[in-house]
């Protein structure tokens, strides 16, 4: 059985931490989750905990560019 000829290109791999932290909305905006939700929340107020659940849009073109470079296969 003959081997497949190599094309010379390489596969793009997704940075897994980036793909877990960021999402693309239907409108194409990049959104992120807020930190500080996992533990030691007993002393924080209910209002603060509610605000932590909201997604935040990523501001700045350079941030968006770097995130899209790290996760090239993110749904668009």
Buried (B, 14 or more C-beta within 10 A) or exposed (E): EEEEEEEEEEEEEEEEEBBEBBBBEEEEEBBBBEEEEEEEEEEEEEEEEEEBEEEEEBEEEEEBEEBBEBBEEBEE
